[in-house]
């Protein structure tokens, strides 16, 4: 199973928007660019919403059948480890192996020593085509990199072997993710991380490093865009070099776990893809859930009241909801409107506050981030939320499709 050049991972908290999401990818195809769609949902999301990995497969297959979609589509076991992977085995054919928690835990010294000795020929300087500078690696740096990352790659290999033993002859795509950590990986570190991936025989097709800057949930990139652009370009070059040097799969590509809506870095990503003729996997999260709220606000009446009720509860449960996401949100609580104020808003005013349009003076990134992590409140409403979403499927679907196509796929790939 070989992942296409361009692929786009899209979450769907409540599993209601598969067809609307697929329509965005169909529009990209109509404009001449083939993008594989990957439905991703994490173990944490399943626990909160009360769904299972089989539900994601059912949604994906139903959307594909309904649209007679003939191109690539996958179901991603998102950010899994040994503790939770088994429930994903049967329904999934894409596995994001998350090893961020193992970074910094040293492997056995004999393993580190063996890795360093095997890769000592790469110390000094390494020329990477497309990079403006050489990779400069001392023996001490190589040891430090192995000490920091080798154990994490060993864990990835163990998880991959476990998946393989369970899947048997069923093919699947492997991604290794180390983005949910504190420090970004340098190009030098990425080069030897990929060396370790090859050494342990992981047939990785996408690698998700940690990039410079903050990738907060639901809002734009926070940081130096020029620095990110240089880093992404250099990492693309390193991946290309590692494919040749270490014999990794020829379609290996960078994966960007965007947290959704990193609009300011899309031009730099697109530029690097065109410059080097490579693909990428971009994974969003939560965008669809927020578009559902926007659609309900537009619908008005009881649907609008439901959105206001969700906001009121989220406002009152701020610490509970935001705590697990503390490293990927940045909310100024003083800039959150009081629920009593939001209750007076018309649907258009609430839509303006929530929709990610930075040119709109009523846009409120703090409100957007809070609602991004508040899907637990909607899940607790039982059938009320799902019934509202189903009742207003057409309005919501229009928002979901337009958002994915116009704000994500078009600037990235068209």
LOMI-728541 format. One record per residue: residue in three letters; x, y, z of N, C-alpha, C in turn. Coordinates in pm, whole numbers, padded with zeros to 5 digits, always signed. Each point is the difference from the previous one (the first is absolute). Layout:
BEGIN
ALAXYZXYZXYZ ...
END
This chain:
BEGIN
UNK+00085-00119+00000-00085+00119+00000+00089+00124+00000 UNK-00019+00085-00099+00087+00116-00017-00082+00128+00008 UNK+00033+00084+00095-00071+00126+00018+00030+00095-00115 UNK-00105+00067-00046+00014+00092-00113+00091+00118+00035 UNK+00040+00073-00103+00091+00113+00016-00057+00105+00095 UNK-00125+00037-00022-00067+00096+00087-00109-00073+00078 UNK-00002+00022+00129-00105-00059+00083-00039+00099+00108 UNK-00125-00009+00038-00057+00098+00093-00079-00074+00106 UNK+00045+00013+00124-00067-00065+00112-00103+00093+00061 UNK-00121-00050+00014-00106+00085+00052-00076-00070+00111 UNK-00005+00062+00115-00075-00054+00112-00148+00026-00016 UNK-00079-00080+00068-00146+00018-00001-00050-00048+00135 UNK-00001+00090+00096-00029-00036+00139-00122-00091+00014 UNK-00108+00036-00068-00127-00069+00022-00040-00090-00117 UNK+00088-00012-00099-00022-00096-00106-00119+00026-00089 UNK-00034+00128-00019-00118+00034-00079+00031+00067-00134 UNK+00128+00034-00023+00032+00085-00115+00089-00067-00104 UNK+00001-00132-00002+00086-00070-00094-00024+00040-00145 UNK-00125+00009-00040-00032+00035-00138+00039+00143-00032 UNK-00024+00091+00094+00035+00140-00023+00151+00017-00008 UNK+00073-00074+00080+00146+00006-00006+00052-00057-00132 UNK-00054-00113-00039+00042-00061-00125-00029+00091-00119 UNK-00109+00075+00006-00034+00091-00109+00110+00103-00022 UNK+00064+00044+00108+00111+00097-00015+00114-00062-00079 UNK+00031-00126+00026+00106-00068-00072-00041-00024-00145 UNK-00129-00027-00021-00050-00014-00137+00016+00130-00078 UNK-00025+00112+00066+00018+00130-00066+00146+00021-00040 UNK+00091-00042+00087+00143+00011-00034+00031-00084-00124 UNK-00058-00119-00007+00021-00086-00117-00055+00065-00126 UNK-00115+00064+00012-00059+00069-00115+00088+00115-00048 UNK+00082+00053+00092+00093+00107-00035+00137-00055-00039 UNK+00009-00132-00015+00122-00059-00054+00102-00050+00099 UNK-00034-00004+00130+00096-00047+00099-00062-00115+00078 UNK+00067-00115-00002-00048-00117+00073+00055+00003+00143 UNK-00090-00002+00095+00036+00001+00141-00071-00117+00067 UNK+00076-00087+00065-00061-00109+00074-00055+00053+00132 UNK-00119-00043+00036-00061+00044+00125+00024-00106+00107 UNK+00037+00045+00118+00030-00089+00112-00086+00043+00118 UNK-00093-00086+00038-00082+00031+00118+00075-00043+00124 UNK+00029+00095+00090+00077-00031+00119-00078+00033+00127 UNK+00015-00086+00099-00066+00022+00129+00081-00073+00107 UNK+00030+00072+00107+00087-00054+00103-00078-00078+00106 UNK+00075-00075+00078-00059-00075+00111-00072+00094+00096 UNK+00062+00114+00029-00062+00097+00092-00134+00050-00054 UNK-00005+00030-00129-00125+00046-00060-00109-00106+00010 UNK+00038-00125-00026-00099-00107+00009-00055-00011+00143 UNK+00087+00011+00098-00045-00009+00139-00097+00112+00035 UNK+00031+00121-00046-00082+00116+00034-00135-00005-00070 UNK+00001-00037-00127-00123+00003-00080-00082-00127+00017 UNK+00066-00109+00040-00072-00125+00016-00012-00078-00129 UNK+00101+00012-00088+00002-00072-00126+00111-00105+00002 UNK+00013-00071-00108+00105-00101-00012+00068+00014-00135 UNK+00120-00057-00015+00067+00006-00131-00084-00059-00112 UNK-00082-00100+00030-00086-00059-00103-00099+00103-00054 UNK-00040+00095+00084-00093+00104-00047+00065+00088-00106 UNK+00129+00027+00014+00070+00082-00098+00007-00074-00134 UNK+00032-00128+00005+00003-00079-00122-00138-00001-00067 UNK-00103-00016+00079-00135-00004-00056-00035+00132-00067 UNK+00035+00111+00065-00026+00132-00057+00075+00019-00131 UNK+00129-00036+00000+00083+00019-00118-00052-00084-00117 UNK-00027-00126+00026-00048-00088-00107-00133+00048-00056 UNK-00088+00046+00089-00131+00048-00045+00014+00123-00088 UNK+00086+00093+00039+00020+00121-00079+00058-00034-00137 UNK+00095-00090-00003+00065-00039-00125-00099-00070-00094 UNK-00081-00089+00056-00100-00068-00082-00102+00098-00056 UNK-00045+00091+00085-00102+00096-00042+00050+00089-00114 UNK+00128+00036+00006+00058+00091-00100+00061-00074-00118 UNK+00005-00132+00009+00069-00081-00102+00143+00049-00018 UNK+00066+00028+00112+00137+00049+00001+00096-00113-00037 UNK+00080+00019-00102+00086-00105-00051+00147+00019+00039 UNK+00031+00109+00067+00140+00028+00034+00027-00038+00146 UNK+00117+00040+00048+00047-00047+00129-00079+00052+00118 UNK-00022-00088+00096-00055+00040+00129+00045-00099+00106 UNK+00016+00049+00122+00056-00081+00107-00066+00036+00132 UNK+00014-00091+00096-00047+00024+00136+00121-00010+00092 UNK+00028+00108+00068+00122+00016+00079-00026-00026+00148 UNK+00077-00094+00055+00005-00018+00145+00094+00107+00054 UNK-00057+00108+00045+00074+00124+00025+00067+00001+00136 UNK+00131+00021+00001+00078+00012+00124-00019-00121+00091 UNK+00031-00118-00054-00016-00121+00079+00133-00047+00058 UNK-00012-00085+00103+00113-00068+00059-00042-00142+00032 UNK+00089-00076+00062-00031-00140+00029-00122-00013+00090 UNK-00022+00096+00088-00108-00011+00098-00138+00007-00062 UNK-00013+00062-00120-00134+00019-00055-00014-00040-00146 UNK+00105-00057-00060-00004-00024-00144-00093-00115-00040 UNK-00019-00098+00086-00072-00121-00042-00141+00028-00050 UNK-00068+00096+00062-00137+00030-00042-00004+00062-00140 UNK+00114+00050-00048+00008+00063-00132+00041-00097-00110 UNK+00046-00118+00036+00065-00088-00097-00090-00030-00119 UNK-00119-00050+00025-00086-00044-00110-00053+00115-00086 UNK-00051+00110+00060-00060+00104-00084+00100+00092-00069 UNK+00124+00001+00043+00095+00102-00047+00097-00058-00102 UNK+00042+00085-00093+00105-00037-00094+00109+00107-00007 UNK+00000+00088+00099+00099+00107+00014+00023+00014+00150 UNK+00126-00009+00042+00029+00002+00143+00102+00110+00030 UNK-00043+00099+00078+00090+00106+00046+00059-00045+00133 UNK+00123-00046-00005+00068-00052+00120+00065+00117+00073 UNK-00053+00030+00116+00043+00116+00077+00105-00041+00102 UNK+00122+00050-00017+00108-00036+00092+00054+00121+00076 UNK-00077+00108+00001+00048+00122+00065+00034-00021+00147 UNK-00078-00084+00068+00024-00021+00143+00130-00074+00029 UNK+00057-00061-00103+00123-00078+00021+00126+00080-00035 UNK-00019+00120-00056+00115+00083-00033+00071+00043+00128 UNK+00131-00014+00001+00078+00038+00117+00028-00115+00094 UNK-00067-00113-00021+00028-00120+00081+00107-00081-00071 UNK+00116-00016+00060+00110-00064-00073-00021-00149-00020 UNK+00044-00047-00115+00002-00144-00028+00115-00064+00076 UNK+00011-00131-00011+00115-00068+00061+00129+00056-00060 UNK+00100+00013+00083+00125+00063-00045+00063-00078-00115 UNK-00012-00133+00003+00055-00079-00110-00071+00033-00132 UNK-00130+00025+00007-00075+00035-00121+00042+00137-00052 UNK+00017+00093+00093+00044+00134-00040+00139-00008-00064 UNK+00088-00073+00064+00137-00012-00051+00003-00062-00138 UNK-00081-00103-00019-00004-00067-00130-00054+00093-00109 UNK-00102+00075+00035-00057+00094-00098+00101+00108-00036 UNK+00067+00053+00099+00099+00105-00023+00114-00052-00088 UNK+00049-00119+00030+00109-00056-00080-00043-00023-00145 UNK-00124-00047-00018-00048-00028-00135-00016+00127-00082 UNK-00022+00112+00069-00027+00125-00072+00112+00104+00016 UNK+00112-00045+00053+00113+00091+00016+00049+00057-00134 UNK-00015-00073-00111+00043+00059-00128-00072+00130-00036 UNK-00113+00027+00065-00075+00122-00031+00039+00117+00090 UNK+00097-00021+00088+00047+00113+00081+00085+00091-00088 UNK+00017+00122+00048+00066+00102-00081-00105+00079-00073 UNK+00003-00002-00131-00099+00075-00077-00072-00093-00096 UNK-00130+00026-00016-00082-00077-00093-00066+00099-00095 UNK+00018-00020-00127-00064+00083-00101-00140-00052-00028 UNK-00097+00087+00012-00139-00036-00027-00049+00087-00115 UNK-00036-00062-00108-00044+00074-00118-00122+00086+00034 UNK+00009+00127-00039-00111+00092+00022+00015+00085+00124 UNK+00089-00041+00093+00025+00080+00119+00110+00101-00026 UNK-00016+00117+00060+00098+00106-00021+00126-00020+00084 UNK-00009-00089+00099+00115-00024+00087+00026-00150+00009 UNK+00117-00035+00049+00034-00139+00025-00056-00043+00135 UNK-00031-00129+00013-00025-00055+00133+00136-00022+00066 UNK+00016+00054+00118+00126-00013+00071-00023-00084+00126 UNK+00068-00115+00007-00024-00096+00109+00133-00042+00061 UNK+00016+00026+00129+00116-00051+00071-00035-00136+00061 UNK+00100-00072+00042-00022-00130+00065-00084+00017+00126 UNK+00028+00105+00074-00078+00025+00123-00146+00029-00034 UNK-00023+00076-00106-00138+00029-00041-00073-00126-00044 UNK+00069-00085-00073-00061-00126-00044-00040-00084+00120 UNK+00088-00007+00097-00033-00076+00122-00120+00063+00070 UNK-00003+00131+00011-00110+00069+00068-00133-00024-00072 UNK+00004+00001-00132-00122-00024-00077-00049-00143+00023 UNK+00092-00095-00004-00038-00140+00023-00055-00018+00141 UNK+00064+00065+00095-00044-00011+00139-00141+00057+00018 UNK-00032+00103-00075-00129+00067+00014-00112-00072-00076 UNK+00031-00056-00119-00107-00047-00088-00001-00151-00027 UNK+00109-00071+00026+00006-00139-00043-00106-00086+00070 UNK-00019+00021+00128-00100-00079+00074-00139+00023-00059 UNK-00031+00125-00037-00132+00029-00058-00019-00077-00131 UNK+00104-00009-00081-00011-00074-00126-00010-00150+00027 UNK+00069-00047+00101-00015-00140+00038-00144-00031+00040 UNK-00064+00094+00070-00140-00019+00037-00090+00001-00124 UNK+00031+00089-00095-00078+00003-00124+00012-00134-00072 UNK+00120-00056-00002+00021-00130-00065-00079-00109+00070 UNK-00005+00006+00132-00076-00100+00076-00149+00011-00030 UNK-00050+00122-00005-00142+00021-00029-00031-00045-00143 UNK+00087+00036-00094-00021-00041-00139-00001-00152-00012 UNK+00091-00067+00068+00005-00146-00005-00129-00059+00058 UNK-00051+00061+00104-00125-00048+00060-00116+00014-00098 UNK-00008+00116-00065-00106+00022-00099+00013-00102-00113 UNK+00121-00019-00049+00024-00095-00109-00044-00141+00038 UNK+00030-00039+00123-00037-00135+00043-00150-00018+00006 UNK-00071+00108+00030-00146-00007+00009-00065+00013-00138 UNK+00057+00084-00085-00059+00024-00133+00027-00115-00097 UNK+00107-00073+00025+00033-00110-00090+00034+00053-00138 UNK-00072-00048-00100+00027+00039-00138-00073+00128-00041 UNK-00083+00054+00090-00071+00124-00033+00098+00117+00000 UNK+00009+00073-00110+00097+00111-00007-00046+00121+00080 UNK+00095+00080+00042-00032+00124+00071+00113+00099-00017 UNK-00031+00125+00029+00096+00110-00011+00049+00036+00139 UNK+00128+00027+00009+00061+00034+00129+00049+00144+00001 UNK-00041+00071+00104+00054+00133+00027+00065-00004+00139 UNK+00111+00067+00013+00063+00017+00132-00014+00146+00039 UNK-00054+00021+00118-00029+00135+00047+00079+00032+00125 UNK+00068+00115-00003+00069+00048+00119-00020+00151+00015 UNK-00120+00044-00042-00029+00144+00004-00049+00047+00136 UNK-00056-00090+00080-00058+00043+00127+00104-00004+00111 UNK+00105+00077-00021+00109+00011+00096+00039+00147+00011 UNK+00087+00032+00094+00029+00140+00030+00091+00067-00102 UNK+00099-00073-00050+00102+00061-00083-00007-00049-00144 UNK+00017+00090-00096+00002-00043-00140+00127-00079-00030 UNK-00010-00087-00100+00118-00073-00043+00072+00081-00109 UNK+00130+00008+00012+00080+00069-00101+00013-00090-00123 UNK+00041+00056-00115+00025-00086-00116+00103-00109+00028 UNK+00103+00032+00079+00099-00100+00037-00065-00114+00077 UNK-00085+00035+00095-00067-00104+00078-00094-00082-00087 UNK-00073+00067-00088-00092-00072-00088+00075-00099-00088 UNK+00116+00038-00049+00080-00088-00085+00032-00131+00071 UNK+00041+00010+00127+00037-00121+00072-00121-00071+00060 UNK-00108+00070+00023-00125-00067+00035-00042-00092-00114 UNK+00009+00051-00122-00035-00082-00116+00101-00113-00021 UNK+00125+00024+00036+00099-00108-00005-00040-00112+00095 UNK-00049+00038+00118-00044-00101+00098-00125-00071-00048 UNK-00092+00074-00061-00122-00061-00055+00038-00108-00102 UNK+00097+00032-00085+00045-00097-00100+00070-00118+00066 UNK+00083+00029+00100+00076-00105+00066-00090-00102+00068 UNK-00115+00046+00048-00093-00090+00068-00111-00050-00092 UNK+00015+00025-00130-00086-00063-00097-00144+00045+00000 UNK-00025+00126+00036-00136+00053+00000-00030+00057-00139 UNK-00098-00053-00072-00029+00049-00135-00084+00128+00004 UNK+00057+00103+00055-00073+00124+00025-00027+00073-00131 UNK-00123+00050-00013-00036+00076-00120-00020+00148+00031 UNK-00024+00033+00126-00002+00141+00040+00065+00012+00136 UNK+00067+00113+00020+00065+00030+00127-00051+00136+00047 UNK-00045+00006+00124-00058+00124+00054+00092+00055+00108 UNK+00093+00088-00037+00087+00060+00101-00068+00115+00072 UNK+00064+00045+00104-00041+00122+00069+00068+00116-00070 UNK-00080+00099-00042+00054+00118-00064+00011+00116+00099 UNK+00079+00099-00038+00011+00123+00077-00135+00070+00006 UNK-00028+00068+00110-00124+00077+00014-00107-00080+00072 UNK-00110+00069+00027-00111-00065+00069-00109-00038-00101 UNK-00047-00123+00014-00107-00051-00084-00126-00014+00085 UNK-00052+00114+00041-00116+00000+00087-00124-00052-00072 UNK-00091-00057+00076-00119-00061-00057-00094+00104-00060 UNK-00032-00019-00128-00108+00076-00062+00035+00138-00051 UNK+00123+00047+00028+00036+00136-00040+00129-00003-00081 UNK+00044+00116-00044+00115+00007-00089+00130-00028+00075 UNK+00102-00028-00078+00136-00021+00049+00045+00121+00081 UNK+00069-00027+00111+00055+00106+00085+00152-00015+00000 UNK+00067+00096-00060+00145-00009-00006+00054+00071-00122 UNK+00127-00025-00027+00070+00062-00111-00028-00081-00127 UNK-00084+00053-00088-00040-00072-00121+00120-00026-00089 UNK+00089+00098-00014+00118-00019-00084+00088-00113+00053 UNK+00012-00008+00130+00079-00107+00060-00065-00136-00025 UNK-00132-00006+00013-00068-00124-00031+00022-00040-00145 UNK-00015+00097-00091+00015-00030-00142+00138-00059-00030 UNK+00104+00058+00062+00135-00052-00021+00013-00140+00059 UNK-00057-00019+00117+00007-00129+00067-00072-00108-00080 UNK-00119+00034-00050-00076-00097-00079+00076-00036-00127 UNK+00052+00101-00067+00078-00024-00123+00120-00090+00030 UNK+00072+00029+00107+00117-00081+00034-00041-00143+00035 UNK-00110-00016+00071-00046-00134+00037-00041-00080-00123 UNK-00062+00067-00097-00033-00068-00126+00128-00054-00064 UNK+00102+00082-00003+00127-00041-00060+00063-00116+00077 UNK-00009+00005+00131+00055-00107+00083-00074-00131-00026 UNK-00132+00007-00009-00079-00121-00030+00043-00058-00134 UNK+00014+00085-00102+00043-00048-00132+00138-00066+00007 UNK+00090+00062+00077+00135-00056+00014-00004-00133+00073 UNK-00084-00009+00103-00009-00123+00079-00057-00115-00081 UNK-00091+00030-00091-00055-00104-00087+00112-00066-00079 UNK+00088+00082-00055+00111-00052-00082+00106-00065+00087 UNK+00036+00065+00109+00112-00045+00083-00032-00126+00078 UNK-00123-00008+00053-00033-00110+00090-00099-00101-00060 UNK-00040+00022-00125-00087-00097-00065-00142-00001+00054 UNK-00049+00114+00042-00137+00011+00049-00098+00004-00117 UNK-00129-00023+00024-00099+00000-00110+00009+00127-00083 UNK-00010-00014-00131+00023+00114-00089-00111+00104+00006 UNK-00112-00033+00064-00108+00099+00014-00005+00060+00139 UNK+00105-00022+00080+00005+00059+00134-00013+00151-00009 UNK-00084+00058+00087-00022+00144-00005-00025+00054+00140 UNK+00014+00131+00012-00028+00067+00127-00149+00004+00026 UNK-00033-00014+00127-00138+00014+00045-00007+00120+00093 UNK-00100+00085-00021-00020+00119+00083-00128-00019+00080 UNK+00016-00020+00129-00117-00012+00088-00037+00142+00043 UNK-00091+00058-00075-00016+00145+00005-00082+00049+00118 UNK-00078-00089+00064-00094+00052+00098-00110+00080-00067 UNK+00001+00001-00131-00093+00067-00091+00031+00148-00017 UNK-00023+00045-00120-00006+00144-00031+00132+00074+00014 UNK+00110-00061-00040+00128+00071+00004+00020+00072-00134 UNK-00090+00094-00026-00008+00063-00131+00129+00073-00038 UNK+00068+00061+00096+00116+00083-00033+00119-00082-00048 UNK+00004-00130+00032+00113-00082-00045-00034-00080-00126 UNK-00124+00004-00043-00036-00075-00121+00077+00047-00124 UNK+00019+00132-00022+00077+00040-00119+00142-00055+00000 UNK+00065-00002+00116+00136-00054+00007+00004-00149-00026 UNK-00100-00072+00052-00008-00144-00026-00018-00024-00149 UNK-00093+00073-00059-00028-00018-00143+00124+00031-00083 UNK+00071+00105+00036+00120+00039-00075+00105-00110+00006 UNK+00020-00058+00118+00100-00107+00015-00041-00124-00079 UNK-00129-00032+00000-00047-00116-00074+00028+00016-00149 UNK-00027+00120-00052+00022+00025-00142+00149+00004-00034 UNK+00078+00062+00087+00144+00011-00024+00066-00137-00011 UNK-00041-00091+00089+00067-00129+00008-00079-00114-00063 UNK-00119+00030-00050-00080-00102-00067-00045-00112+00091 UNK-00030+00034+00125-00035-00104+00098-00144+00020+00048 UNK-00047-00095+00076-00132+00008+00059+00007+00026+00149 UNK-00117+00003+00064-00006+00015+00144-00132-00058+00050 UNK-00002-00029+00127-00123-00040+00068-00031+00107+00103 UNK-00114+00065-00014-00041+00103+00096-00120-00051+00077 UNK+00013+00001+00131-00105-00055+00085-00064+00113+00081 UNK-00128+00018-00019-00073+00100+00078-00071-00069+00116 UNK-00051+00079+00092-00075-00055+00113-00099+00104+00048 UNK-00124-00038+00010-00100+00087+00061-00067+00100-00090 UNK+00053+00020-00120-00060+00097-00091-00146-00033-00029 UNK-00027-00126-00025-00137-00040-00036-00096+00024+00114 UNK+00040-00030+00120-00085+00024+00116-00036+00148+00012 UNK+00096+00087-00024-00029+00142+00008-00090+00045-00114 UNK+00016-00058-00117-00089+00033-00111-00143-00048+00028 UNK-00013-00107+00074-00133-00043+00042-00066+00107+00088 UNK+00077+00054+00092-00054+00106+00087-00037+00124-00081 UNK+00083+00034-00098-00029+00115-00085-00129-00024-00079 UNK-00016-00120-00052-00121-00033-00073-00123+00005+00088 UNK+00011-00048+00121-00113+00006+00093-00034+00144+00036 UNK+00102+00084+00015-00025+00141+00028-00074+00065-00116 UNK+00039-00033-00123-00069+00055-00116-00145-00048-00007 UNK-00024-00124+00040-00135-00056-00006-00097+00076+00091 UNK+00054+00054+00109-00083+00080+00090-00094-00084+00085 UNK-00090+00068+00069-00100-00068+00082+00063-00088+00107 UNK-00052-00120+00014+00049-00091+00103+00144-00043-00025 UNK+00039-00007-00127+00138-00036-00032+00097+00106+00052 UNK-00034+00126-00021+00083+00109+00052+00002-00004+00152 UNK-00115-00025+00061-00007-00008+00147+00090-00112+00052 UNK+00008-00109-00074+00086-00111+00042+00146+00041+00000 UNK+00043+00074-00101+00139+00046-00004+00028+00092+00119 UNK-00093+00088+00030+00017+00090+00114+00007-00079+00131 UNK-00080-00103+00010+00001-00084+00120+00135-00071+00014 UNK+00053-00050-00111+00131-00065+00004+00107+00100+00043 UNK-00008+00122-00052+00099+00100+00039-00011+00032+00149 UNK-00120+00014+00051-00020+00032+00141+00064-00107+00088 UNK-00024-00125-00034+00056-00108+00081+00152-00003-00012 UNK+00050+00022-00122+00145+00001-00019+00065+00111+00081 UNK-00063+00115+00001+00051+00115+00076+00008-00036+00148 UNK-00100-00068+00051-00002-00035+00141+00089-00117+00036 UNK+00043-00075-00098+00085-00119+00023+00138+00020-00062 UNK+00045+00123+00002+00122+00037-00071+00119-00088+00039 UNK+00029-00011+00129+00118-00074+00044-00008-00148-00038 UNK-00117-00058+00016-00018-00142-00033+00025-00027-00148 UNK-00055+00085-00085+00010-00022-00143+00136+00037-00056 UNK+00058+00106+00052+00125+00052-00057+00124-00068+00057 UNK-00011-00055+00120+00116-00061+00063+00072-00102-00086 UNK-00071-00097-00059+00069-00100-00082+00064+00057-00127 UNK-00039+00120-00038+00052+00061-00123+00089+00121+00030 UNK+00050+00009+00122+00070+00121+00043+00118+00037-00088 UNK+00067-00100-00057+00120+00028-00080-00033+00039-00143 UNK-00127-00012-00041-00036+00028-00139-00116+00098-00012 UNK-00026+00074+00105-00094+00112-00007+00063+00118+00072 UNK-00046+00117-00034+00052+00123+00062-00115+00098+00007 UNK-00078-00011+00106-00124+00076+00014+00019+00111+00103 UNK-00037+00121-00038-00007+00112+00093-00142+00002+00055 UNK-00017-00048+00122-00134-00013+00056-00073+00134+00009 UNK+00078+00107+00012-00063+00132+00008-00068+00039-00131 UNK+00042-00065-00109-00057+00032-00130-00115-00094-00039 UNK-00036-00089+00091-00115-00086-00024-00128+00076+00035 UNK-00095+00010-00092-00125+00070+00032-00080-00078+00104 UNK-00068+00071+00086-00083-00065+00100-00115-00073-00067 UNK-00041-00116+00052-00113-00072-00059-00125+00085-00013 UNK-00025+00089+00098-00119+00085-00009+00009+00092-00123 UNK+00121+00043-00031+00018+00083-00119-00024-00081-00127 UNK+00057-00120-00005-00016-00086-00118-00147-00034-00022 UNK-00075-00013+00109-00143-00032-00011-00078+00107-00076 UNK+00053+00122-00003-00070+00109-00070+00035+00005-00148 UNK+00098-00078-00044+00047+00009-00137-00095-00070-00097 UNK-00010+00059-00116-00065-00071-00111+00097-00104-00056 UNK-00055-00089-00082+00084-00105-00055+00120+00053-00078 UNK-00021+00106-00076+00109+00056-00082+00113+00053+00086 UNK-00035+00054+00117+00102+00054+00090+00082-00113+00062 UNK-00065-00107+00038+00071-00114+00056+00086-00068-00106 UNK-00053-00009-00121+00079-00057-00110+00127+00081-00024 UNK-00013+00132+00004+00116+00086-00024+00106-00016+00107 UNK-00044-00019+00124+00095-00019+00110+00073-00133-00012 UNK-00070-00100-00052+00054-00136-00001+00076-00034-00128 UNK-00044+00050-00115+00066-00035-00126+00140+00059-00005 UNK+00095-00079-00050+00139+00045-00004+00023+00093-00118 UNK-00042+00123+00017+00019+00106-00100+00062+00118+00073 UNK+00133+00010-00008+00070+00102+00078-00026+00141-00051 UNK-00059+00012-00118-00034+00134-00050-00130+00052+00060 UNK-00076-00087+00066-00127+00040+00060+00026+00054+00140 UNK-00039+00124+00029+00027+00057+00132-00069-00074+00114 UNK-00102-00078-00032-00072-00075+00104+00057-00138+00026 UNK+00100-00040-00078+00063-00130+00023+00067+00000+00136 UNK-00018-00109+00075+00056-00011+00134+00073-00133+00012 UNK+00132+00003-00009+00078-00123+00003-00011-00070+00135 UNK-00028+00075+00105-00013-00060+00133-00127-00083+00010 UNK-00110+00055-00050-00125-00074-00004+00015-00123-00089 UNK+00066+00014-00112+00018-00112-00092+00079-00113+00065 UNK+00108+00034+00068+00080-00103+00065-00077-00070+00111 UNK-00076+00075+00076-00078-00061+00108-00102-00098-00056 UNK-00071+00040-00105-00098-00091-00059+00068-00117-00070 UNK+00119+00021-00049+00074-00110-00064+00017-00116+00097 UNK+00030+00029+00125+00024-00106+00099-00126-00037+00078 UNK-00113+00058-00037-00124-00019+00076-00092-00103-00061 UNK+00050-00080-00093-00090-00099-00061-00051-00102+00101 UNK+00068-00010+00112-00047-00088+00108-00138+00043+00048 UNK-00024+00131+00004-00130+00052+00043-00109-00045-00096 UNK+00027+00010-00130-00099-00045-00099-00024-00149+00012 UNK+00108-00076+00024-00015-00145+00012-00088-00036+00118 UNK+00007+00078+00107-00079-00027+00119-00148+00033-00017 UNK-00033+00070-00106-00140+00036-00023-00081-00117-00055 UNK+00068-00112-00023-00069-00118-00050-00048+00020-00142 UNK-00126-00029-00023-00054+00006-00135-00027+00142-00047 UNK-00006+00095+00092-00040+00137-00036+00093+00059-00106 UNK+00130-00014+00022+00094+00058-00095-00006-00072-00134 UNK+00002-00132+00002-00001-00075-00125-00128+00024-00078 UNK-00111+00010+00068-00126+00026-00070+00002+00137-00068 UNK+00058+00099+00069+00009+00134-00060+00091-00002-00122 UNK+00111-00069+00009+00093-00008-00113-00066-00069-00119 UNK-00072-00106+00028-00066-00072-00110-00112+00082-00061 UNK-00072+00073+00083-00110+00082-00051+00051+00108-00094 UNK+00118+00054+00031+00054+00111-00079+00121-00045-00081 UNK-00006-00122-00048+00112-00061-00072+00042+00081-00123 UNK-00096+00051-00073+00035+00072-00124+00077+00129+00029 UNK-00048+00077+00097+00069+00125+00036+00142-00031+00050 UNK+00008-00095+00091+00130-00036+00057+00093-00055-00106 UNK-00052-00087-00085+00083-00061-00104+00061+00104-00091 UNK-00076+00104-00031+00054+00107-00084+00118+00067+00067 UNK-00011+00025+00129+00110+00063+00074+00122-00093+00007 UNK-00024-00128+00026+00110-00096+00012+00077-00009-00132 UNK-00073-00016-00110+00065-00012-00131+00075+00126-00037 UNK-00065+00113+00015+00063+00127-00036+00125+00025+00082 UNK-00007-00029+00130+00115+00023+00086+00119-00085-00044 UNK-00021-00130-00019+00110-00088-00037+00057+00032-00137 UNK-00088+00030-00095+00049+00025-00136+00063+00138-00013 UNK-00073+00104+00040+00046+00137-00023+00113+00041+00093 UNK-00002-00044+00124+00097+00049+00099+00119-00093+00018 UNK-00015-00126-00043+00108-00095+00021+00053-00056-00132 UNK-00083-00073-00071+00047-00070-00120+00044+00095-00109 UNK-00077+00107-00023+00037+00092-00107+00136+00067+00028 UNK+00020+00062+00115+00132+00065+00021+00116-00097+00010 UNK-00026-00124+00041+00108-00097+00009+00038-00060-00133 UNK-00099-00034-00082+00028-00086-00114-00043+00057-00137 UNK-00083+00103-00004-00053+00046-00128+00065+00130-00047 
END
